Amino acid sequence: MVTGFLEALLMAADRGFGLRTVWGDLGAESRVACLALNEFWGVESPGWMRAS
C-alpha cells in the first residue's frame, strides 16, 4: 500500500505536482523508497531529492 502511494506521488510529480513542496514532510524511509523507485525505473532524481 505504501509503495503504491509513493508510486502515485512520483507519477503525479511527472504530471506537474510540486513534489518538492512536500518532500521534507515525507519520512526518511519514504524518501529513500522514492529514490529507489526512480533508480529502478531509470529516472534521474533531481539534486534536491538526493541532497536530503
Number of C-alpha atoms within 10 A of each C-alpha: 6 9 12 9 11 17 16 12 16 19 13 13 13 11 9 9 13 13 15 12 8 9 15 12 10 12 10 12 9 16 18 15 16 20 19 14 17 15 12 10 9 9 11 11 14 10 8 9 15 11 6 10
